[in-house]
Amino acid sequence: MVLEEMECDSVYEPHITEEHVESYYGKVHCIMMGTPKTNHPVILTFHDVGLNYKSCFETLFKHEDMREIIRHFPICHVEAPGQQEGAKTLHTGHTYPTMDQLSEVIPAVIKHFSLPRVIGVGVGAGAYILAKFALNHPDMVDGLVLININPSAEGLIDSVTSKITEWTHTLPDTLISHLFGKVEILNNHDLIATYRHLITTTMDEYNVSEFLHSYNHRHPLEVERPIPGGNINARTLKCSTLLVVGDNSPAVEAVVDCNSKLDPTKTTLLKMADCGGLPQADQPAKVIEAIKYFIQGLGYLSSASMTRLGSRTTSFSSIDGSRSRAHTNELQRGRTYSHSAEDKHRPSHTSTMEHTS
C-alpha cells in the first residue's frame, strides 16, 4: 500500500484527544493525534523511564520534517501508569505492572481506539515493552523503531550496582545516568539541567520510582537469531525492525547485543555518530529521515513523499564497512550503519551508505 504525497503544502493540524484507557493492569494515559483509518497502520509510541510522551517525543514529532509522516499516519502516544504530567501519586499498596504486563496493555489500547495495526516507536523501557508486545502479538505490528533497547534482564552485578546507586544517589541522578552518557553529563550542563528540571517538576517521584523498579526487574526478551538450516523457528521479532542508538549512549552495548539476536534479514542497526543518549531529541532530523526510509520500506510512503530528503545528506558508515554504494530508496535491512559526524556539513543530493557485502 503506497500513500501519495499530499499536494497541499500547508501545515496539517491533526485532531488531538486525550483519554485514560482501562486495561486489566490499570489505566494508561493516551494521546491520540489524528483519526485511525481502516487497513492503515497507526504509529504508536512508548516512552522511557523518567520521561513521558512530551519529554521523550515532543522534539521529534514537532520537528518540521515530521509533518509528512503526521499527514499520513495517526499517532498514538501511550504513557505508563502514573507517568504523565501532573499525575497523582499512585495509592499506597498499588502493585505496579511488570514490563511483561505493560506490554499486554497495548492490545487494550489498540482495541479502545480501533487501531488496525501499529508501527511501534519506543525508547529504552518503552522499546522493551513494544518488543515484548510484538513477540506476543506479531499480527498487530507492521514494524518497530526501537531506540536504546536493552533485551537482557538486569544481571547480578547490575542489580548490586542499582542497590548501591539507590543508597547513594537521588532518583533524578539515577535517571540522568540511565538516559545520558558520561560525556553528555560532564559536558552538556544545560541539557542535563533541562531534563533534571523536567523530572523533578513535571513528574511524580514515587510513580517514577515504581516504573524504574519494574524496568530494573524485567525478564530477558528471550529472542534468538534464526539460522538457515538450523533453528529456523527461533523465537524472534517477525516484523521489520530499526534499532537506533547514539554512539555516546549508555545503551550502545545493549543495542548491539540486541541486533545480534534478531533476524538479520529484517533488522537494521543505526548507530549515530556524535550523538548522545536520546537520538530523537539530539538529532531529530536524522532520526526522522531514517524513519521515513524505514516506513517506505514497509510500503507506506511513495518515492514522491521522499523528495524533501534529497535536500539533506545522510551518511552511513558501517562499523566494519569496506565499500560504499549510493541508495536513494530505503535503509538496507540486516545491516549495521553509523551516521558520520561530518555529514552535518557536506552538501549532497543522495543518501550514501557504506556496508559490508
C-alpha atoms as a printed R data frame, in Angstrom:
    type eleno elety resid chain resno       x       y      z
1   ATOM     1    CA   MET     A     1   0.000   0.000  0.000
2   ATOM     2    CA   VAL     A     2   1.510   3.315 -1.132
3   ATOM     3    CA   LEU     A     3   0.415   6.665  0.234
4   ATOM     4    CA   GLU     A     4   0.910   9.520 -2.191
5   ATOM     5    CA   GLU     A     5   2.288  12.853 -1.007
6   ATOM     6    CA   MET     A     6  -0.445  15.407 -0.409
7   ATOM     7    CA   GLU     A     7  -0.154  18.307 -2.838
8   ATOM     8    CA   CYS     A     8  -1.197  20.820 -0.213
9   ATOM     9    CA   ASP     A     9   1.912  22.168  1.499
10  ATOM    10    CA   SER     A    10   0.036  23.858  4.334
11  ATOM    11    CA   VAL     A    11   0.689  22.810  7.910
12  ATOM    12    CA   TYR     A    12  -1.517  19.875  8.837
13  ATOM    13    CA   GLU     A    13  -3.001  20.034 12.327
14  ATOM    14    CA   PRO     A    14  -4.370  16.632 13.419
15  ATOM    15    CA   HIS     A    15  -7.282  16.331 15.819
16  ATOM    16    CA   ILE     A    16  -5.952  15.524 19.306
17  ATOM    17    CA   THR     A    17  -7.775  13.618 22.036
18  ATOM    18    CA   GLU     A    18  -6.551  12.527 25.472
19  ATOM    19    CA   GLU     A    19  -8.057   9.537 27.237
20  ATOM    20    CA   HIS     A    20  -7.367   7.184 30.116
21  ATOM    21    CA   VAL     A    21  -7.675   3.682 28.720
22  ATOM    22    CA   GLU     A    22  -8.710   0.926 31.097
23  ATOM    23    CA   SER     A    23  -6.792  -2.336 30.969
24  ATOM    24    CA   TYR     A    24  -6.502  -5.438 33.121
25  ATOM    25    CA   TYR     A    25  -3.364  -3.905 34.667
26  ATOM    26    CA   GLY     A    26  -4.772  -0.463 35.342
27  ATOM    27    CA   LYS     A    27  -5.371   2.748 33.419
28  ATOM    28    CA   VAL     A    28  -2.885   4.246 30.979
29  ATOM    29    CA   HIS     A    29  -2.944   7.789 29.695
30  ATOM    30    CA   CYS     A    30  -3.080   8.003 25.884
31  ATOM    31    CA   ILE     A    31  -2.858  10.892 23.438
32  ATOM    32    CA   MET     A    32  -4.402  10.217 20.017
33  ATOM    33    CA   MET     A    33  -3.350  12.528 17.187
34  ATOM    34    CA   GLY     A    34  -5.406  12.120 14.027
35  ATOM    35    CA   THR     A    35  -8.122   9.649 13.112
36  ATOM    36    CA   PRO     A    36  -7.359   5.932 12.590
37  ATOM    37    CA   LYS     A    37  -8.283   4.564  9.168
38  ATOM    38    CA   THR     A    38  -9.283   1.051  8.210
39  ATOM    39    CA   ASN     A    39  -6.373  -1.074  6.982
40  ATOM    40    CA   HIS     A    40  -3.912   1.732  7.669
41  ATOM    41    CA   PRO     A    41  -1.327   1.491 10.473
42  ATOM    42    CA   VAL     A    42  -1.011   3.946 13.317
43  ATOM    43    CA   ILE     A    43   2.332   4.991 14.797
44  ATOM    44    CA   LEU     A    44   2.239   4.021 18.488
45  ATOM    45    CA   THR     A    45   4.897   5.351 20.859
46  ATOM    46    CA   PHE     A    46   6.047   4.364 24.325
47  ATOM    47    CA   HIS     A    47   8.485   6.455 26.378
48  ATOM    48    CA   ASP     A    48  11.470   5.600 28.578
49  ATOM    49    CA   VAL     A    49  11.758   5.645 32.371
50  ATOM    50    CA   GLY     A    50  11.991   9.183 33.755
51  ATOM    51    CA   LEU     A    51  10.213  10.596 30.709
52  ATOM    52    CA   ASN     A    52   6.672  10.938 29.428
53  ATOM    53    CA   TYR     A    53   5.401  11.375 25.902
54  ATOM    54    CA   LYS     A    54   6.213  15.100 25.883
55  ATOM    55    CA   SER     A    55   9.764  14.976 27.232
56  ATOM    56    CA   CYS     A    56  10.555  11.833 25.225
57  ATOM    57    CA   PHE     A    57   8.961  12.572 21.843
58  ATOM    58    CA   GLU     A    58   7.900  16.219 21.539
59  ATOM    59    CA   THR     A    59  11.149  17.356 19.891
60  ATOM    60    CA   LEU     A    60  10.815  14.565 17.332
61  ATOM    61    CA   PHE     A    61   7.145  14.910 16.465
62  ATOM    62    CA   LYS     A    62   7.113  18.724 16.408
63  ATOM    63    CA   HIS     A    63  10.076  18.860 14.027
64  ATOM    64    CA   GLU     A    64   9.125  20.269 10.636
65  ATOM    65    CA   ASP     A    65  10.420  17.179  8.829
66  ATOM    66    CA   MET     A    66   7.903  15.039 10.695
67  ATOM    67    CA   ARG     A    67   4.960  16.828  9.050
68  ATOM    68    CA   GLU     A    68   4.953  14.452  6.077
69  ATOM    69    CA   ILE     A    69   4.587  11.453  8.354
70  ATOM    70    CA   ILE     A    70   1.924  13.078 10.538
71  ATOM    71    CA   ARG     A    71  -0.106  13.885  7.399
72  ATOM    72    CA   HIS     A    72  -0.235  10.206  6.531
73  ATOM    73    CA   PHE     A    73  -0.186   8.448  9.892
74  ATOM    74    CA   PRO     A    74  -2.249   8.971 13.045
75  ATOM    75    CA   ILE     A    75  -0.076   8.946 16.176
76  ATOM    76    CA   CYS     A    76  -0.971   7.263 19.468
77  ATOM    77    CA   HIS     A    77   1.245   8.139 22.433
78  ATOM    78    CA   VAL     A    78   0.959   5.706 25.360
79  ATOM    79    CA   GLU     A    79   2.176   6.662 28.832
80  ATOM    80    CA   ALA     A    80   2.896   4.127 31.559
81  ATOM    81    CA   PRO     A    81   0.635   4.343 34.646
82  ATOM    82    CA   GLY     A    82   1.307   7.477 36.668
83  ATOM    83    CA   GLN     A    83   3.970   8.868 34.332
84  ATOM    84    CA   GLN     A    84   2.013  11.659 32.619
85  ATOM    85    CA   GLU     A    85   2.498  15.292 33.553
86  ATOM    86    CA   GLY     A    86   0.618  16.206 36.709
87  ATOM    87    CA   ALA     A    87  -0.244  12.602 37.570
88  ATOM    88    CA   LYS     A    88  -1.450  11.971 41.110
89  ATOM    89    CA   THR     A    89   0.631   9.735 43.353
90  ATOM    90    CA   LEU     A    90  -0.420   6.112 42.969
91  ATOM    91    CA   HIS     A    91  -2.246   4.914 46.065
92  ATOM    92    CA   THR     A    92  -0.442   3.017 48.806
93  ATOM    93    CA   GLY     A    93  -0.494  -0.713 48.225
94  ATOM    94    CA   HIS     A    94  -0.714  -0.301 44.456
95  ATOM    95    CA   THR     A    95   1.189  -3.056 42.668
96  ATOM    96    CA   TYR     A    96   2.911  -1.519 39.688
97  ATOM    97    CA   PRO     A    97   2.693  -3.585 36.463
98  ATOM    98    CA   THR     A    98   5.725  -5.586 35.384
99  ATOM    99    CA   MET     A    99   7.281  -4.986 31.976
100 ATOM   100    CA   ASP     A   100   5.503  -8.082 30.666
101 ATOM   101    CA   GLN     A   101   2.190  -6.795 31.987
102 ATOM   102    CA   LEU     A   102   2.749  -3.350 30.483
103 ATOM   103    CA   SER     A   103   3.288  -4.991 27.108
104 ATOM   104    CA   GLU     A   104  -0.167  -6.560 27.484
105 ATOM   105    CA   VAL     A   105  -1.684  -3.112 27.994
106 ATOM   106    CA   ILE     A   106  -1.012  -2.305 24.319
107 ATOM   107    CA   PRO     A   107  -3.732  -4.660 22.961
108 ATOM   108    CA   ALA     A   108  -6.249  -2.867 25.203
109 ATOM   109    CA   VAL     A   109  -5.172   0.484 23.722
110 ATOM   110    CA   ILE     A   110  -5.430  -0.906 20.188
111 ATOM   111    CA   LYS     A   111  -8.927  -2.220 20.898
112 ATOM   112    CA   HIS     A   112 -10.044   1.013 22.581
113 ATOM   113    CA   PHE     A   113  -9.075   3.220 19.629
114 ATOM   114    CA   SER     A   114  -9.920   0.567 16.983
115 ATOM   115    CA   LEU     A   115  -6.413   0.622 15.558
116 ATOM   116    CA   PRO     A   116  -5.951  -1.875 12.702
117 ATOM   117    CA   ARG     A   117  -2.178  -2.340 13.092
118 ATOM   118    CA   VAL     A   118   0.699  -0.318 14.501
119 ATOM   119    CA   ILE     A   119   4.219   0.805 13.736
120 ATOM   120    CA   GLY     A   120   5.826   0.993 17.170
121 ATOM   121    CA   VAL     A   121   8.332   3.668 18.196
122 ATOM   122    CA   GLY     A   122   9.816   3.073 21.642
123 ATOM   123    CA   VAL     A   123  12.721   4.376 23.702
124 ATOM   124    CA   GLY     A   124  14.518   2.436 26.467
125 ATOM   125    CA   ALA     A   125  11.880   0.834 28.669
126 ATOM   126    CA   GLY     A   126   9.283   1.722 26.038
127 ATOM   127    CA   ALA     A   127  11.317  -0.053 23.355
128 ATOM   128    CA   TYR     A   128  11.470  -3.165 25.537
129 ATOM   129    CA   ILE     A   129   7.694  -3.045 26.127
130 ATOM   130    CA   LEU     A   130   6.919  -2.703 22.407
131 ATOM   131    CA   ALA     A   131   9.341  -5.507 21.508
132 ATOM   132    CA   LYS     A   132   7.699  -7.808 24.063
133 ATOM   133    CA   PHE     A   133   4.284  -6.837 22.684
134 ATOM   134    CA   ALA     A   134   5.423  -7.605 19.122
135 ATOM   135    CA   LEU     A   135   6.763 -11.010 20.174
136 ATOM   136    CA   ASN     A   136   3.408 -11.957 21.685
137 ATOM   137    CA   HIS     A   137   1.157 -10.268 19.123
138 ATOM   138    CA   PRO     A   138   3.017 -10.261 15.783
139 ATOM   139    CA   ASP     A   139  -0.233  -9.940 13.837
140 ATOM   140    CA   MET     A   140  -0.796  -6.451 15.289
141 ATOM   141    CA   VAL     A   141   2.586  -4.993 14.304
142 ATOM   142    CA   ASP     A   142   3.835  -3.794 10.914
143 ATOM   143    CA   GLY     A   143   7.232  -2.581 12.100
144 ATOM   144    CA   LEU     A   144   9.264  -1.371 15.081
145 ATOM   145    CA   VAL     A   145  11.642   1.536 15.634
146 ATOM   146    CA   LEU     A   146  13.471   0.717 18.866
147 ATOM   147    CA   ILE     A   147  15.769   3.332 20.391
148 ATOM   148    CA   ASN     A   148  18.171   2.327 23.197
149 ATOM   149    CA   ILE     A   149  16.632  -1.116 23.676
150 ATOM   150    CA   ASN     A   150  18.157  -3.500 26.204
151 ATOM   151    CA   PRO     A   151  16.926  -7.064 25.572
152 ATOM   152    CA   SER     A   152  18.590  -8.522 28.656
153 ATOM   153    CA   ALA     A   153  17.494  -8.805 32.256
154 ATOM   154    CA   GLU     A   154  19.447  -6.912 34.866
155 ATOM   155    CA   GLY     A   155  22.411  -9.099 35.833
156 ATOM   156    CA   LEU     A   156  23.707  -9.727 39.332
157 ATOM   157    CA   ILE     A   157  26.393  -7.052 39.070
158 ATOM   158    CA   ASP     A   158  23.854  -4.611 37.617
159 ATOM   159    CA   SER     A   159  21.472  -5.437 40.452
160 ATOM   160    CA   VAL     A   160  24.114  -4.793 43.107
161 ATOM   161    CA   THR     A   161  25.110  -1.572 41.348
162 ATOM   162    CA   SER     A   162  21.479  -0.478 41.276
163 ATOM   163    CA   LYS     A   163  21.135  -1.093 45.015
164 ATOM   164    CA   ILE     A   164  24.260   0.934 45.759
165 ATOM   165    CA   THR     A   165  23.004   3.678 43.434
166 ATOM   166    CA   GLU     A   166  19.682   3.748 45.274
167 ATOM   167    CA   TRP     A   167  21.555   4.296 48.535
168 ATOM   168    CA   THR     A   168  23.985   6.932 47.284
169 ATOM   169    CA   HIS     A   169  22.085   8.771 44.526
170 ATOM   170    CA   THR     A   170  18.839  10.655 44.335
171 ATOM   171    CA   LEU     A   171  16.213   9.420 41.881
172 ATOM   172    CA   PRO     A   172  16.933  12.238 39.390
173 ATOM   173    CA   ASP     A   173  20.653  11.334 39.436
174 ATOM   174    CA   THR     A   174  19.819   7.692 38.749
175 ATOM   175    CA   LEU     A   175  17.539   8.607 35.860
176 ATOM   176    CA   ILE     A   176  20.055  11.022 34.333
177 ATOM   177    CA   SER     A   177  22.672   8.231 34.369
178 ATOM   178    CA   HIS     A   178  20.160   5.927 32.678
179 ATOM   179    CA   LEU     A   179  19.228   8.423 29.973
180 ATOM   180    CA   PHE     A   180  22.577  10.034 29.167
181 ATOM   181    CA   GLY     A   181  26.195   9.019 28.682
182 ATOM   182    CA   LYS     A   182  29.123  10.257 30.739
183 ATOM   183    CA   VAL     A   183  30.268  12.653 28.016
184 ATOM   184    CA   GLU     A   184  26.918  14.446 27.990
185 ATOM   185    CA   ILE     A   185  26.660  14.543 31.768
186 ATOM   186    CA   LEU     A   186  30.139  16.079 32.062
187 ATOM   187    CA   ASN     A   187  29.978  18.491 29.136
188 ATOM   188    CA   ASN     A   188  26.377  19.388 28.334
189 ATOM   189    CA   HIS     A   189  25.270  21.009 31.559
190 ATOM   190    CA   ASP     A   190  22.319  22.861 30.017
191 ATOM   191    CA   LEU     A   191  20.865  19.670 28.562
192 ATOM   192    CA   ILE     A   192  21.201  17.774 31.826
193 ATOM   193    CA   ALA     A   193  19.743  20.681 33.800
194 ATOM   194    CA   THR     A   194  16.744  20.790 31.456
195 ATOM   195    CA   TYR     A   195  15.920  17.107 31.880
196 ATOM   196    CA   ARG     A   196  16.597  17.192 35.598
197 ATOM   197    CA   HIS     A   197  14.105  20.050 35.845
198 ATOM   198    CA   LEU     A   198  11.511  18.106 33.812
199 ATOM   199    CA   ILE     A   199  11.930  15.051 36.031
200 ATOM   200    CA   THR     A   200  11.666  16.938 39.300
201 ATOM   201    CA   THR     A   201   8.888  19.383 38.406
202 ATOM   202    CA   THR     A   202   6.538  17.596 35.994
203 ATOM   203    CA   MET     A   203   6.527  14.005 37.248
204 ATOM   204    CA   ASP     A   204   5.574  12.275 40.493
205 ATOM   205    CA   GLU     A   205   8.719  10.893 42.154
206 ATOM   206    CA   TYR     A   206   7.008   7.874 43.696
207 ATOM   207    CA   ASN     A   207   5.333   6.910 40.419
208 ATOM   208    CA   VAL     A   208   8.605   7.215 38.513
209 ATOM   209    CA   SER     A   209  10.435   5.094 41.093
210 ATOM   210    CA   GLU     A   210   7.786   2.376 40.657
211 ATOM   211    CA   PHE     A   211   8.247   2.362 36.882
212 ATOM   212    CA   LEU     A   212  12.034   2.275 37.311
213 ATOM   213    CA   HIS     A   213  11.764  -0.627 39.751
214 ATOM   214    CA   SER     A   214   9.622  -2.534 37.243
215 ATOM   215    CA   TYR     A   215  12.128  -1.907 34.459
216 ATOM   216    CA   ASN     A   216  15.076  -2.970 36.617
217 ATOM   217    CA   HIS     A   217  13.301  -6.268 37.326
218 ATOM   218    CA   ARG     A   218  12.446  -7.085 33.708
219 ATOM   219    CA   HIS     A   219  12.900 -10.554 32.234
220 ATOM   220    CA   PRO     A   220  15.115 -11.054 29.183
221 ATOM   221    CA   LEU     A   221  13.285 -10.828 25.859
222 ATOM   222    CA   GLU     A   222  14.475 -14.364 25.078
223 ATOM   223    CA   VAL     A   223  14.940 -13.744 21.376
224 ATOM   224    CA   GLU     A   224  17.273 -15.821 19.234
225 ATOM   225    CA   ARG     A   225  18.665 -15.192 15.766
226 ATOM   226    CA   PRO     A   226  17.260 -17.708 13.273
227 ATOM   227    CA   ILE     A   227  19.922 -19.633 11.366
228 ATOM   228    CA   PRO     A   228  19.161 -21.022  7.866
229 ATOM   229    CA   GLY     A   229  19.295 -24.772  8.039
230 ATOM   230    CA   GLY     A   230  19.330 -24.593 11.821
231 ATOM   231    CA   ASN     A   231  16.955 -23.043 14.324
232 ATOM   232    CA   ILE     A   232  14.673 -21.521 11.695
233 ATOM   233    CA   ASN     A   233  11.785 -21.494 14.171
234 ATOM   234    CA   ALA     A   234  13.700 -19.498 16.776
235 ATOM   235    CA   ARG     A   235  11.662 -17.002 18.781
236 ATOM   236    CA   THR     A   236  12.389 -13.590 17.301
237 ATOM   237    CA   LEU     A   237  10.680 -10.454 16.047
238 ATOM   238    CA   LYS     A   238   8.745 -11.228 12.880
239 ATOM   239    CA   CYS     A   239   8.379  -7.622 11.724
240 ATOM   240    CA   SER     A   240  10.893  -5.258 10.143
241 ATOM   241    CA   THR     A   241  12.855  -3.535 12.905
242 ATOM   242    CA   LEU     A   242  15.046  -0.446 13.018
243 ATOM   243    CA   LEU     A   243  17.383  -0.248 16.022
244 ATOM   244    CA   VAL     A   244  18.726   3.222 16.822
245 ATOM   245    CA   VAL     A   245  21.393   4.318 19.313
246 ATOM   246    CA   GLY     A   246  23.798   7.226 19.726
247 ATOM   247    CA   ASP     A   247  27.477   6.361 19.952
248 ATOM   248    CA   ASN     A   248  27.719   8.206 23.290
249 ATOM   249    CA   SER     A   249  24.660   6.485 24.743
250 ATOM   250    CA   PRO     A   250  24.946   4.237 27.808
251 ATOM   251    CA   ALA     A   251  22.835   1.745 25.822
252 ATOM   252    CA   VAL     A   252  25.288   1.148 22.955
253 ATOM   253    CA   GLU     A   253  26.425  -2.329 24.006
254 ATOM   254    CA   ALA     A   254  22.881  -3.441 24.799
255 ATOM   255    CA   VAL     A   255  21.574  -2.323 21.393
256 ATOM   256    CA   VAL     A   256  24.416  -4.031 19.535
257 ATOM   257    CA   ASP     A   257  23.684  -7.175 21.562
258 ATOM   258    CA   CYS     A   258  20.009  -6.949 20.595
259 ATOM   259    CA   ASN     A   259  20.951  -6.655 16.931
260 ATOM   260    CA   SER     A   260  22.977  -9.866 17.197
261 ATOM   261    CA   LYS     A   261  19.886 -11.716 18.428
262 ATOM   262    CA   LEU     A   262  17.420 -10.617 15.747
263 ATOM   263    CA   ASP     A   263  16.760 -11.804 12.204
264 ATOM   264    CA   PRO     A   264  19.397 -10.044 10.044
265 ATOM   265    CA   THR     A   265  17.065 -10.041  7.023
266 ATOM   266    CA   LYS     A   266  14.533  -7.900  8.899
267 ATOM   267    CA   THR     A   267  16.734  -5.800 11.187
268 ATOM   268    CA   THR     A   268  18.768  -2.625 10.668
269 ATOM   269    CA   LEU     A   269  21.063  -1.131 13.296
270 ATOM   270    CA   LEU     A   270  21.610   2.615 13.011
271 ATOM   271    CA   LYS     A   271  24.438   3.822 15.240
272 ATOM   272    CA   MET     A   272  24.581   7.615 15.145
273 ATOM   273    CA   ALA     A   273  27.953   9.307 15.482
274 ATOM   274    CA   ASP     A   274  28.432  12.360 17.679
275 ATOM   275    CA   CYS     A   275  25.083  11.594 19.278
276 ATOM   276    CA   GLY     A   276  24.071  11.208 22.896
277 ATOM   277    CA   GLY     A   277  21.604   9.191 24.906
278 ATOM   278    CA   LEU     A   278  18.423  10.488 23.270
279 ATOM   279    CA   PRO     A   279  18.914  10.486 19.472
280 ATOM   280    CA   GLN     A   280  15.316  11.562 18.844
281 ATOM   281    CA   ALA     A   281  15.979  14.756 20.818
282 ATOM   282    CA   ASP     A   282  19.672  15.224 19.983
283 ATOM   283    CA   GLN     A   283  19.475  14.705 16.211
284 ATOM   284    CA   PRO     A   284  15.743  14.585 15.358
285 ATOM   285    CA   ALA     A   285  16.132  15.373 11.650
286 ATOM   286    CA   LYS     A   286  18.396  12.362 11.110
287 ATOM   287    CA   VAL     A   287  16.144  10.067 13.105
288 ATOM   288    CA   ILE     A   288  13.120  11.268 11.102
289 ATOM   289    CA   GLU     A   289  14.996  10.657  7.862
290 ATOM   290    CA   ALA     A   290  15.769   7.099  8.932
291 ATOM   291    CA   ILE     A   291  12.135   6.552  9.972
292 ATOM   292    CA   LYS     A   292  10.908   7.811  6.592
293 ATOM   293    CA   TYR     A   293  13.136   5.369  4.728
294 ATOM   294    CA   PHE     A   294  12.030   2.631  7.103
295 ATOM   295    CA   ILE     A   295   8.336   3.351  6.532
296 ATOM   296    CA   GLN     A   296   8.876   3.497  2.789
297 ATOM   297    CA   GLY     A   297  10.495   0.078  3.045
298 ATOM   298    CA   LEU     A   298   7.250  -1.151  4.630
299 ATOM   299    CA   GLY     A   299   5.409   0.077  1.519
300 ATOM   300    CA   TYR     A   300   3.545   3.030  3.026
301 ATOM   301    CA   LEU     A   301   5.267   6.066  1.509
302 ATOM   302    CA   SER     A   302   5.791   6.714 -2.187
303 ATOM   303    CA   SER     A   303   9.072   7.991 -3.587
304 ATOM   304    CA   ALA     A   304   7.305  11.312 -4.209
305 ATOM   305    CA   SER     A   305   6.947  11.853 -0.485
306 ATOM   306    CA   MET     A   306  10.676  11.311 -0.042
307 ATOM   307    CA   THR     A   307  11.749  14.184 -2.291
308 ATOM   308    CA   ARG     A   308  12.479  16.535  0.577
309 ATOM   309    CA   LEU     A   309  15.069  14.094  1.849
310 ATOM   310    CA   GLY     A   310  17.201  14.843 -1.203
311 ATOM   311    CA   SER     A   311  17.961  18.310  0.120
312 ATOM   312    CA   ARG     A   312  19.716  16.869  3.145
313 ATOM   313    CA   THR     A   313  22.663  14.483  3.367
314 ATOM   314    CA   THR     A   314  22.737  11.392  5.484
315 ATOM   315    CA   SER     A   315  25.984   9.472  5.536
316 ATOM   316    CA   PHE     A   316  26.016   5.989  6.963
317 ATOM   317    CA   SER     A   317  29.299   4.192  7.549
318 ATOM   318    CA   SER     A   318  29.494   0.576  8.577
319 ATOM   319    CA   ILE     A   319  31.158  -0.284 11.856
320 ATOM   320    CA   ASP     A   320  33.251  -2.703  9.871
321 ATOM   321    CA   GLY     A   321  32.399  -1.495  6.373
322 ATOM   322    CA   SER     A   322  34.738  -1.946  3.455
323 ATOM   323    CA   ARG     A   323  32.993  -0.290  0.497
324 ATOM   324    CA   SER     A   324  30.178   2.109 -0.300
325 ATOM   325    CA   ARG     A   325  27.127   2.402 -2.518
326 ATOM   326    CA   ALA     A   326  24.549   5.091 -3.083
327 ATOM   327    CA   HIS     A   327  20.984   4.310 -2.030
328 ATOM   328    CA   THR     A   328  18.030   6.593 -2.589
329 ATOM   329    CA   ASN     A   329  15.124   4.407 -1.595
330 ATOM   330    CA   GLU     A   330  15.337   2.694  1.805
331 ATOM   331    CA   LEU     A   331  17.585   1.532  4.607
332 ATOM   332    CA   GLN     A   332  19.075  -1.831  3.783
333 ATOM   333    CA   ARG     A   333  17.844  -4.451  6.220
334 ATOM   334    CA   GLY     A   334  20.109  -6.731  8.184
335 ATOM   335    CA   ARG     A   335  22.998  -4.281  8.091
336 ATOM   336    CA   THR     A   336  24.806  -2.161 10.653
337 ATOM   337    CA   TYR     A   337  25.244   1.538  9.957
338 ATOM   338    CA   SER     A   338  26.617   4.557 11.761
339 ATOM   339    CA   HIS     A   339  25.906   8.208 10.976
340 ATOM   340    CA   SER     A   340  29.110  10.022 10.096
341 ATOM   341    CA   ALA     A   341  29.781  13.085 12.233
342 ATOM   342    CA   GLU     A   342  30.872  15.026  9.161
343 ATOM   343    CA   ASP     A   343  27.517  14.643  7.390
344 ATOM   344    CA   LYS     A   344  26.275  17.769  9.135
345 ATOM   345    CA   HIS     A   345  28.438  19.891  6.844
346 ATOM   346    CA   ARG     A   346  28.594  18.026  3.497
347 ATOM   347    CA   PRO     A   347  26.053  19.208  0.865
348 ATOM   348    CA   SER     A   348  24.704  16.413 -1.285
349 ATOM   349    CA   HIS     A   349  21.604  15.121 -3.037
350 ATOM   350    CA   THR     A   350  21.971  11.435 -2.313
351 ATOM   351    CA   SER     A   351  21.815   9.260  0.759
352 ATOM   352    CA   THR     A   352  25.038   7.303  0.956
353 ATOM   353    CA   MET     A   353  25.531   4.125  2.937
354 ATOM   354    CA   GLU     A   354  28.658   2.096  3.409
355 ATOM   355    CA   HIS     A   355  28.235  -1.556  4.271
356 ATOM   356    CA   THR     A   356  29.815  -4.922  4.022
357 ATOM   357    CA   SER     A   357  28.674  -7.428  1.492
